[in-house]
Amino acid sequence: MNFNLDPAYVTIQDQAQACAREIEPIAVEADKMSEVHPGVLDALRKSGLCSLMVPRRYGGTFENPDPLAICLVREVLMGTSAHADSLFALQGIGSYGITVAGTQKQCERWLPSIAAADDLAALALTELETGSDLKALKTTVTPEGNCLRLTGEKSFISNAGAAALYLVLAREKEGHSLLLVPGNSPGISITPTPEIIAPHVLGEIRFDNVELAANARLGEPGKGFSLVLATLGVFRASVAGAAVGLAQAALDEALRHTNGRVQFGRPLSRLGAVSQMLADCAVEIEMARLLTYKAACEAVNDPAASLHYSSMAKLAASEMAGRVTDRCVQMMGRFGLVRENKIERLYRQARPMRIYEGASEVLRESIAKQLNQSIRT
Ligand SMILES: Cc1cc2nc3c(=O)[nH]c(=O)nc-3n(C[C@H](O)[C@H](O)[C@H](O)COP(=O)(O)OP(=O)(O)OC[C@H]3O[C@@H](n4cnc5c(N)ncnc54)[C@H](O)[C@@H]3O)c2cc1C
């Protein structure tokens, strides 16, 4: 067993670090925005990192999108800017269904421009009344002559309004189909989502009898859910990567502060309780990092089959990021509370991670279900 990263992955980490350095001066401004920050998007385009999200034959870096490489990039970007991390991640989250099940024509039309970040992508699952219980969604797609008709509303969709394409999960008879919907289709309207504690490019989308080509479905009619599971298999592990990067950035801030500030004649970091908290943070981050990399490696071969592992990593790392950022704020005293100090930003940004792409309690339920099944078989 070798715990060292292959040189190809180290090169990708270096690329991500160069991109993060470019974004650093505009990170505070970008992370306050609910619309795409042009400077961050430019930096991302220039970095070429989005080419990790598509297969090599359509302009990608690897033969297929590589979950470990995606994880490593998110780890670096999230430590600098949640806005950059989200823009990067969405290029994969919103296109993986095309990579897996798109026709050659769909792949040729969309994947190269996604790799170049010329077109932004989005995945629309959630509705106002439907979150965790996704199968209860109400948006419907109906065949009509030579076309399909899409009607419904999606809520809290990342990149809504900015995306050139949406992968939309809709009810079709007894099943669910995943549809490729160009953002400029007549009948689509977008309104802003109320701003959340850690601003994010979010919108509410209405599909009003939108006409789509008969081949707009990705995969078989009614079988779109398996594509969503495959997407989550890869990208849940990558949320874990982002959570690890966020927690590491928080610990780095706390280390700097507690080594520089003297109380009771010693740096804070030498006071028993503070040094214990620093150590606990470091240990928890490393545990989550190892599980995250393992989940990402498992997802390389069969993302849907490894969803169990990705869920474990996402649960462990996002909960860890909550604990670590809370401790780091505590160690930094009142300075940890000041708006726009990096630690305050990280503390807020850690919170939504325990809710999106599977709330912690939902992940625990599915992990426990799998455990219980394994004892019966
Ligand atoms: C920043 C951000 C970005 C997002 N981007 C997107 C996007 O791009 N596309 C998209 O489709 N959606 C997106 N979402 C929506 C997100 O996926 C949902 O918020 C998430 O699925 C949870 O759904 P909900 O918020 O409706 O919570 P609910 O389903 O209402 O659940 C609320 C709480 O109830 C508990 N709970 C629910 N079900 C169970 C259960 N079975 N067992 C135990 N406890 C349970 C959990 O504690 C959960 O947090 C985004 C959300 C955020 C915050």
The ligand as an SDF file (V2000), in Angstrom:
LIG
                    3D

 53 58  0  0  0  0  0  0  0  0999 V2000
  -25.3810   26.0470   -1.1140 C   0  0  0  0  0  0  0  0  0  0  0  0
  -26.3640   25.0650   -1.6680 C   0  0  0  0  0  0  0  0  0  0  0  0
  -26.2610   24.6770   -3.0010 C   0  0  0  0  0  0  0  0  0  0  0  0
  -27.1980   23.7950   -3.5440 C   0  0  0  0  0  0  0  0  0  0  0  0
  -27.1070   23.4600   -4.8780 N   0  0  0  0  0  0  0  0  0  0  0  0
  -27.9980   22.6080   -5.4190 C   0  0  0  0  0  0  0  0  0  0  0  0
  -27.9260   22.2620   -6.8070 C   0  0  0  0  0  0  0  0  0  0  0  0
  -27.0620   22.7280   -7.5330 O   0  0  0  0  0  0  0  0  0  0  0  0
  -28.8550   21.4130   -7.3070 N   0  0  0  0  0  0  0  0  0  0  0  0
  -29.8410   20.8720   -6.5440 C   0  0  0  0  0  0  0  0  0  0  0  0
  -30.6430   20.1110   -7.0590 O   0  0  0  0  0  0  0  0  0  0  0  0
  -29.9430   21.1790   -5.2250 N   0  0  0  0  0  0  0  0  0  0  0  0
  -29.0430   22.0240   -4.6480 C   0  0  0  0  0  0  0  0  0  0  0  0
  -29.1440   22.3550   -3.3090 N   0  0  0  0  0  0  0  0  0  0  0  0
  -30.2070   21.8080   -2.5030 C   0  0  0  0  0  0  0  0  0  0  0  0
  -29.7290   20.6660   -1.6010 C   0  0  0  0  0  0  0  0  0  0  0  0
  -29.3860   19.5590   -2.3870 O   0  0  0  0  0  0  0  0  0  0  0  0
  -30.7980   20.3660   -0.5510 C   0  0  0  0  0  0  0  0  0  0  0  0
  -30.7800   21.4400    0.3600 O   0  0  0  0  0  0  0  0  0  0  0  0
  -30.5660   19.0420    0.1610 C   0  0  0  0  0  0  0  0  0  0  0  0
  -30.8150   17.9600   -0.6990 O   0  0  0  0  0  0  0  0  0  0  0  0
  -31.4500   18.8830    1.4040 C   0  0  0  0  0  0  0  0  0  0  0  0
  -32.7730   19.1070    1.0830 O   0  0  0  0  0  0  0  0  0  0  0  0
  -33.6360   20.1670    1.9410 P   0  0  0  0  0  0  0  0  0  0  0  0
  -32.7980   21.3830    2.1470 O   0  0  0  0  0  0  0  0  0  0  0  0
  -34.9500   20.3160    1.2680 O   0  0  0  0  0  0  0  0  0  0  0  0
  -33.8250   19.5040    3.3590 O   0  0  0  0  0  0  0  0  0  0  0  0
  -35.0000   18.4710    3.8090 P   0  0  0  0  0  0  0  0  0  0  0  0
  -35.0730   17.3460    2.8630 O   0  0  0  0  0  0  0  0  0  0  0  0
  -36.2300   19.2450    4.1000 O   0  0  0  0  0  0  0  0  0  0  0  0
  -34.3990   17.9430    5.1820 O   0  0  0  0  0  0  0  0  0  0  0  0
  -34.2230   18.8050    6.3100 C   0  0  0  0  0  0  0  0  0  0  0  0
  -33.5080   18.0510    7.4000 C   0  0  0  0  0  0  0  0  0  0  0  0
  -34.2990   16.9510    7.8220 O   0  0  0  0  0  0  0  0  0  0  0  0
  -33.4880   15.8450    8.1490 C   0  0  0  0  0  0  0  0  0  0  0  0
  -33.8530   14.6930    7.3010 N   0  0  0  0  0  0  0  0  0  0  0  0
  -34.3900   14.7080    6.0540 C   0  0  0  0  0  0  0  0  0  0  0  0
  -34.5820   13.4670    5.6010 N   0  0  0  0  0  0  0  0  0  0  0  0
  -34.1720   12.6180    6.5680 C   0  0  0  0  0  0  0  0  0  0  0  0
  -34.1050   11.2030    6.6910 C   0  0  0  0  0  0  0  0  0  0  0  0
  -34.5100   10.3710    5.7070 N   0  0  0  0  0  0  0  0  0  0  0  0
  -33.6170   10.6890    7.8470 N   0  0  0  0  0  0  0  0  0  0  0  0
  -33.1840   11.5030    8.8410 C   0  0  0  0  0  0  0  0  0  0  0  0
  -33.2120   12.8540    8.7780 N   0  0  0  0  0  0  0  0  0  0  0  0
  -33.6990   13.4070    7.6610 C   0  0  0  0  0  0  0  0  0  0  0  0
  -32.0280   16.2940    7.9170 C   0  0  0  0  0  0  0  0  0  0  0  0
  -31.5130   16.7820    9.1580 O   0  0  0  0  0  0  0  0  0  0  0  0
  -32.1740   17.4350    6.9510 C   0  0  0  0  0  0  0  0  0  0  0  0
  -31.1040   18.3740    7.0380 O   0  0  0  0  0  0  0  0  0  0  0  0
  -28.2250   23.2510   -2.7420 C   0  0  0  0  0  0  0  0  0  0  0  0
  -28.3020   23.6260   -1.3980 C   0  0  0  0  0  0  0  0  0  0  0  0
  -27.4050   24.5260   -0.8560 C   0  0  0  0  0  0  0  0  0  0  0  0
  -27.5170   24.9190    0.5910 C   0  0  0  0  0  0  0  0  0  0  0  0
  1  2  1  0
  2  3  1  0
  2 52  2  0
  3  4  2  0
  4  5  1  0
  4 50  1  0
  5  6  2  0
  6  7  1  0
  6 13  1  0
  7  8  2  0
  7  9  1  0
  9 10  1  0
 10 11  2  0
 10 12  1  0
 12 13  2  0
 13 14  1  0
 14 15  1  0
 14 50  1  0
 15 16  1  0
 16 17  1  0
 16 18  1  0
 18 19  1  0
 18 20  1  0
 20 21  1  0
 20 22  1  0
 22 23  1  0
 23 24  1  0
 24 25  2  0
 24 26  1  0
 24 27  1  0
 27 28  1  0
 28 29  2  0
 28 30  1  0
 28 31  1  0
 31 32  1  0
 32 33  1  0
 33 34  1  0
 33 48  1  0
 34 35  1  0
 35 36  1  0
 35 46  1  0
 36 37  1  0
 36 45  1  0
 37 38  2  0
 38 39  1  0
 39 40  1  0
 39 45  2  0
 40 41  1  0
 40 42  2  0
 42 43  1  0
 43 44  2  0
 44 45  1  0
 46 47  1  0
 46 48  1  0
 48 49  1  0
 50 51  2  0
 51 52  1  0
 52 53  1  0
M  END
$$$$
